[in-house]
């Protein structure tokens, strides 16, 4: 009888286990996709903030370095699970605050049309709602910041949690571990040094172009042509020097041109494709420079910067990774063809950059906005707003 019962139960357990694994897999995939969206919008938001946008540059440099190290594209999604937690928190808090917003509107309306006593009652009710909402938000975050935690407060579990002797210490340690796991200081330091090193490459040719704009027509054309050639030579190497800097984490690595030339000989086709995509994906950002971006949509250039810049960084890391894993250089035919093909691409990008001063809101100073290698308008928008 016992054997018969076990035989009858076993198929149901296997069936239930299969559905449980499938459900967990679907939930994990949904959480990962949500984390990708949260990461994109989070990076776009940071890209619109002066100084903090260096975090975005540092993150992208780390992405390209990770892909170059492992050779796997899936390793480019750094911090997706942590971003999912922040995204759930932001969405959950936004939803939970709706009742407080509604009561606040009623209180403000009561102050206009109702007697003072009734308006005071709405004010007291608003204070109660706000206090309860704050407690609910903190409790939802402590429980794990999943969306279901924001919808159901679990009051009995909250009472039991209050009875634990080390409840606040455990919550504090969990928050600290999470924040430390974000590696924000490392990303910022990497982005700051990458920004300075890339600017060191770009400052001379860009300064020549800016200087030429103030000369007469003859001198303008001659010096602009020289500056354009110099800038084209810089951008042929700069995307892959940034990858090398991310791998080595050394400031001097941004100036080791011979190492990049050696990598190119190992994978010229991959280098050309990554170079083409890097410049091509930066072009849409120049369309946003025609008019000054309104404050309400200040994150829009950052969104384009992340969505288009992320795959470009991944491809640059992928090209370097292919080169590092090859011991024998490619045939000279492929190297020569890719070199010749890269020159018109670089010159076309420089031409677009030069022409941008005539349709950009910032005029000639728009040449400082090198979206393909730095951050979107790193400090220019902020300086324009101040002065």
C-alpha positions as CSV (number, residue, x, y, z in Angstrom):
1,X,0.0,0.0,0.0
2,X,2.8,2.4,0.9
3,X,4.7,1.6,-2.3
4,X,1.5,2.2,-4.3
5,X,1.0,5.6,-2.7
6,X,4.6,6.7,-3.4
7,X,4.2,5.5,-7.0
8,X,1.0,7.5,-7.3
9,X,2.5,10.6,-5.7
10,X,5.8,10.7,-7.7
11,X,4.5,11.8,-11.1
12,X,2.6,14.6,-9.5
13,X,5.8,15.8,-7.7
14,X,7.8,15.6,-10.9
15,X,5.1,17.5,-12.7
16,X,4.9,20.2,-10.0
17,X,8.7,20.5,-9.9
18,X,8.8,21.0,-13.7
19,X,6.3,23.8,-13.5
20,X,8.1,25.3,-10.5
21,X,11.4,25.4,-12.4
22,X,9.7,26.9,-15.5
23,X,8.0,29.6,-13.4
24,X,11.2,30.5,-11.7
25,X,13.0,30.7,-15.1
26,X,10.3,33.0,-16.5
27,X,10.4,35.1,-13.4
28,X,14.2,35.4,-13.5
29,X,14.1,36.3,-17.2
30,X,11.4,39.0,-16.6
31,X,13.5,40.4,-13.7
32,X,16.6,40.5,-15.9
33,X,14.7,42.3,-18.7
34,X,13.3,44.8,-16.2
35,X,16.9,45.3,-14.9
36,X,18.1,46.1,-18.4
37,X,15.4,48.8,-18.8
38,X,16.2,50.1,-15.3
39,X,19.9,50.2,-16.2
40,X,19.3,52.0,-19.4
41,X,17.1,54.7,-17.9
42,X,19.3,55.0,-14.8
43,X,22.4,55.6,-17.0
44,X,20.5,58.0,-19.1
45,X,19.5,60.0,-16.1
46,X,23.0,60.1,-14.8
47,X,24.3,61.2,-18.2
48,X,22.3,64.4,-17.9
49,X,24.0,65.3,-14.6
50,X,27.3,67.1,-14.7
51,X,30.1,65.3,-12.8
52,X,27.9,62.3,-12.2
53,X,28.0,61.5,-15.9
54,X,31.5,60.3,-15.4
55,X,30.0,57.3,-13.7
56,X,28.4,56.4,-17.0
57,X,31.6,56.8,-18.9
58,X,33.4,54.6,-16.3
59,X,30.7,52.0,-16.6
60,X,30.9,51.9,-20.4
61,X,34.7,51.6,-20.2
62,X,34.3,48.7,-17.8
63,X,31.8,47.0,-20.2
64,X,34.2,47.1,-23.1
65,X,37.0,45.8,-20.9
66,X,34.9,43.0,-19.6
67,X,33.9,41.8,-23.1
68,X,37.6,42.1,-24.3
69,X,38.7,40.0,-21.3
70,X,36.1,37.2,-21.6
71,X,35.2,37.4,-25.3
72,X,31.5,36.9,-24.4
73,X,28.9,39.5,-25.2
74,X,26.7,38.4,-22.3
75,X,29.3,39.6,-19.9
76,X,28.7,43.1,-21.0
77,X,25.5,43.4,-18.9
78,X,27.2,44.4,-15.6
79,X,25.0,45.1,-12.7
80,X,21.7,44.2,-14.3
81,X,20.3,42.4,-11.3
82,X,21.3,45.3,-9.0
83,X,19.7,47.7,-11.4
84,X,16.5,45.6,-11.3
85,X,16.3,46.2,-7.5
86,X,16.7,50.0,-8.0
87,X,14.1,49.9,-10.7
88,X,11.6,48.0,-8.6
89,X,12.2,50.4,-5.8
90,X,11.6,53.4,-8.0
91,X,8.4,51.9,-9.6
92,X,7.1,50.7,-6.2
93,X,7.7,54.0,-4.5
94,X,6.0,55.8,-7.4
95,X,2.9,53.6,-7.1
96,X,2.7,53.8,-3.3
97,X,2.9,57.6,-3.3
98,X,-0.3,57.9,-5.4
99,X,-2.7,57.9,-2.4
100,X,-0.6,60.6,-0.7
101,X,-0.7,62.7,-3.9
102,X,-4.5,62.3,-4.2
103,X,-5.1,63.4,-0.6
104,X,-2.7,66.3,-1.1
105,X,-4.8,67.5,-4.0
106,X,-7.9,67.2,-1.9
107,X,-6.3,69.2,0.9
108,X,-5.1,72.0,-1.5
109,X,-8.6,72.1,-3.0
110,X,-10.1,72.3,0.5
111,X,-7.9,75.3,1.5
112,X,-9.5,77.2,-1.5
113,X,-13.1,76.3,-1.2
114,X,-13.8,74.8,2.2
115,X,-13.8,76.4,5.7
116,X,-10.6,76.4,7.7
117,X,-11.7,73.6,10.0
118,X,-12.4,71.1,7.1
119,X,-9.1,72.0,5.4
120,X,-7.3,71.4,8.7
121,X,-8.9,67.9,8.9
122,X,-7.6,67.1,5.4
123,X,-4.1,68.3,6.5
124,X,-4.1,66.0,9.5
125,X,-5.3,63.1,7.2
126,X,-2.5,63.9,4.8
127,X,0.1,63.8,7.5
128,X,-1.2,60.4,8.6
129,X,-1.1,59.1,5.0
130,X,2.4,60.4,4.5
131,X,3.8,58.8,7.7
132,X,2.1,55.5,6.9
133,X,3.4,55.6,3.3
134,X,7.0,56.3,4.5
135,X,6.8,53.3,6.9
136,X,5.4,51.1,4.2
137,X,8.1,52.1,1.7
138,X,10.9,51.4,4.3
139,X,9.3,48.1,5.2
140,X,8.9,47.1,1.6
141,X,12.6,47.8,0.9
142,X,13.6,45.8,4.0
143,X,11.6,42.8,2.8
144,X,13.4,42.8,-0.6
145,X,11.9,45.6,-2.7
146,X,9.8,43.4,-4.9
147,X,6.7,44.8,-6.4
148,X,4.4,42.5,-4.4
149,X,6.0,43.9,-1.2
150,X,4.8,47.4,-2.2
151,X,1.2,46.2,-2.8
152,X,0.8,44.2,0.4
153,X,2.4,45.5,3.7
154,X,2.3,42.2,5.5
155,X,1.4,43.8,8.9
156,X,1.8,40.6,11.0
157,X,5.3,40.0,9.6
158,X,6.1,43.6,10.4
159,X,5.0,43.2,14.0
160,X,7.2,40.1,14.3
161,X,10.1,41.9,12.7
162,X,9.8,44.8,15.3
163,X,10.3,42.2,18.0
164,X,13.7,41.1,16.7
165,X,16.6,42.4,18.8
166,X,19.0,43.2,15.9
167,X,16.5,44.2,13.2
168,X,18.0,47.6,12.4
169,X,21.5,46.4,12.4
170,X,20.7,43.7,9.8
171,X,18.9,46.1,7.6
172,X,21.8,48.6,7.8
173,X,24.3,46.0,6.9
174,X,22.2,44.8,4.0
175,X,21.9,48.3,2.6
176,X,25.6,48.9,3.0
177,X,26.5,45.7,1.3
178,X,24.3,46.5,-1.6
179,X,25.6,50.1,-2.0
180,X,29.2,48.8,-1.8
181,X,28.5,46.2,-4.4
182,X,27.6,48.9,-6.9
183,X,31.3,49.9,-7.1
184,X,30.3,53.5,-7.8
185,X,33.7,55.0,-6.6
186,X,35.6,52.6,-9.0
187,X,33.3,53.6,-11.9
188,X,33.7,57.3,-11.1
189,X,37.5,57.1,-10.9
190,X,37.7,55.1,-14.1
191,X,35.5,57.5,-15.9
192,X,37.3,60.6,-14.6
193,X,40.7,59.3,-15.7
194,X,39.3,58.1,-19.0
195,X,37.7,61.5,-19.6
196,X,41.0,63.3,-18.9
197,X,43.0,61.0,-21.1
198,X,40.6,61.1,-24.0
199,X,40.4,64.9,-23.7
200,X,44.2,65.0,-23.9
201,X,44.0,63.3,-27.2
202,X,41.2,65.5,-28.5
203,X,42.1,68.9,-27.1
204,X,44.8,69.9,-29.7
205,X,42.9,69.1,-32.9
206,X,39.6,70.5,-31.5
207,X,41.4,73.6,-30.3
208,X,42.8,74.1,-33.8
209,X,39.4,73.8,-35.3
210,X,38.0,76.3,-32.8
211,X,40.9,78.7,-33.4
212,X,40.4,78.4,-37.2
213,X,36.8,79.5,-37.0
214,X,37.9,83.0,-35.9
215,X,40.3,83.5,-38.9
216,X,39.7,84.9,-42.4
217,X,38.3,82.5,-45.0
218,X,41.6,81.5,-46.5
219,X,43.3,80.9,-43.1
220,X,40.2,79.2,-41.8
221,X,40.2,76.6,-44.6
222,X,43.9,75.8,-44.4
223,X,44.1,75.5,-40.6
224,X,40.7,73.7,-40.4
225,X,42.0,71.2,-43.0
226,X,45.1,70.6,-40.9
227,X,43.0,70.2,-37.7
228,X,40.6,67.9,-39.4
229,X,43.4,65.6,-40.6
230,X,44.9,65.6,-37.1
231,X,41.5,64.8,-35.5
232,X,40.9,62.0,-38.0
233,X,44.2,60.4,-37.1
234,X,43.3,60.6,-33.4
235,X,39.8,59.0,-33.7
236,X,41.3,56.0,-35.7
237,X,42.9,54.8,-32.4
238,X,40.9,56.4,-29.6
239,X,38.0,53.9,-29.3
240,X,40.5,51.0,-28.9
241,X,42.8,53.0,-26.6
242,X,39.9,53.4,-24.3
243,X,39.3,49.7,-24.3
244,X,43.0,49.2,-23.5
245,X,42.7,51.7,-20.7
246,X,39.7,49.8,-19.3
247,X,41.6,46.5,-19.4
248,X,44.8,47.7,-17.9
249,X,43.3,50.4,-15.6
250,X,46.4,52.5,-16.1
251,X,46.4,56.1,-17.3
252,X,49.5,55.4,-19.5
253,X,47.5,52.7,-21.4
254,X,45.5,55.5,-23.2
255,X,48.7,56.5,-25.0
256,X,50.1,53.1,-26.0
257,X,49.4,53.4,-29.7
258,X,51.7,50.6,-30.7
259,X,49.7,48.1,-28.7
260,X,46.5,49.1,-30.6
261,X,48.4,48.8,-33.9
262,X,49.5,45.3,-33.0
263,X,45.9,44.4,-32.1
264,X,44.7,45.7,-35.4
265,X,47.0,43.4,-37.3
266,X,45.4,40.4,-35.5
267,X,41.8,41.3,-36.2
268,X,41.5,44.1,-38.9
269,X,38.0,43.3,-40.0
270,X,36.6,43.3,-36.5
271,X,38.4,46.5,-35.7
272,X,37.0,48.2,-38.8
273,X,33.4,47.0,-38.1
274,X,33.6,48.2,-34.5
275,X,35.1,51.5,-35.6
276,X,32.4,52.1,-38.2
277,X,29.6,51.3,-35.7
278,X,31.2,53.6,-33.0
279,X,31.1,56.6,-35.3
280,X,27.9,55.8,-37.0
281,X,26.0,55.4,-33.7
282,X,27.2,58.7,-32.5
283,X,25.6,60.6,-35.5
284,X,22.0,60.7,-34.2
285,X,23.2,62.7,-31.1
286,X,24.2,65.6,-33.4
287,X,20.6,66.0,-34.5
288,X,19.7,66.8,-30.9
289,X,22.2,69.7,-30.9
290,X,20.2,71.8,-33.3
291,X,18.1,73.3,-30.4
292,X,18.9,73.5,-26.7
293,X,17.4,70.5,-25.0
294,X,14.4,71.6,-22.8
295,X,14.8,70.9,-19.1
296,X,11.8,68.6,-19.1
297,X,13.5,66.2,-21.5
298,X,17.1,66.7,-20.4
299,X,17.6,63.0,-20.2
300,X,16.8,62.4,-23.9
301,X,20.4,62.9,-25.2
302,X,21.6,60.7,-22.4
303,X,19.1,58.0,-23.5
304,X,20.4,58.1,-27.0
305,X,23.9,58.1,-25.7
306,X,23.3,54.9,-23.7
307,X,21.2,53.0,-26.2
308,X,23.6,53.7,-29.1
309,X,26.9,54.0,-27.1
310,X,26.5,50.7,-25.2
311,X,26.6,48.4,-28.3
312,X,29.4,50.5,-29.8
313,X,31.5,49.9,-26.6
314,X,30.6,46.2,-26.6
315,X,31.8,45.9,-30.3
316,X,35.0,47.7,-29.5
317,X,35.7,45.3,-26.6
318,X,34.7,42.4,-28.8
319,X,37.2,43.4,-31.5
320,X,40.0,43.8,-29.0
321,X,39.1,40.4,-27.5
322,X,39.4,38.7,-30.9
323,X,42.8,40.4,-31.5
324,X,44.1,39.3,-28.1
325,X,43.2,35.7,-28.7
326,X,44.9,35.4,-32.0
327,X,48.6,34.6,-32.3
328,X,49.0,35.0,-36.0
329,X,48.4,38.4,-37.8
330,X,45.8,38.4,-40.6
331,X,46.8,38.5,-44.2
332,X,48.2,41.8,-45.4
333,X,45.4,42.1,-47.9
334,X,42.7,42.3,-45.2
335,X,44.9,44.8,-43.1
336,X,45.4,47.0,-46.1
337,X,41.7,47.0,-47.2
338,X,40.5,47.8,-43.7
339,X,43.0,50.6,-43.3
340,X,41.9,52.2,-46.5
341,X,38.2,51.7,-45.6
342,X,38.7,53.3,-42.2
343,X,40.2,56.6,-43.6
344,X,37.0,57.8,-45.4
345,X,34.9,56.8,-42.4
346,X,37.1,58.8,-40.1
347,X,37.1,61.8,-42.5
348,X,33.4,61.7,-43.0
349,X,32.9,61.8,-39.2
350,X,35.3,64.7,-38.9
351,X,33.4,66.5,-41.7
352,X,30.1,66.0,-39.8
353,X,31.7,67.3,-36.6
354,X,33.1,70.3,-38.4
355,X,29.7,71.1,-40.0
356,X,27.9,70.7,-36.7
357,X,29.2,74.1,-35.5
358,X,27.0,75.7,-38.2
359,X,23.7,74.1,-37.1
360,X,24.4,73.5,-33.4
361,X,22.9,75.7,-30.7
362,X,26.4,76.1,-29.1
363,X,28.0,77.1,-32.4
364,X,31.8,76.4,-32.6
365,X,31.9,75.2,-29.0
366,X,29.9,72.2,-30.0
367,X,33.2,70.7,-31.2
368,X,33.9,70.0,-27.6
369,X,31.0,67.6,-27.4
370,X,32.7,64.3,-28.5
371,X,29.8,61.9,-27.9
372,X,31.6,58.9,-29.4
373,X,34.4,59.1,-26.9
374,X,33.3,61.1,-23.9
375,X,29.9,61.8,-22.3
376,X,27.0,63.7,-23.9
377,X,27.8,67.4,-23.5
378,X,29.9,66.7,-20.4
379,X,30.0,70.2,-18.9
380,X,28.8,72.4,-21.7
381,X,25.1,72.3,-20.9
382,X,25.8,73.1,-17.3
383,X,28.1,76.0,-18.0
384,X,25.5,77.4,-20.5
385,X,22.8,77.2,-17.8
386,X,25.0,79.0,-15.2
387,X,26.2,81.8,-17.5
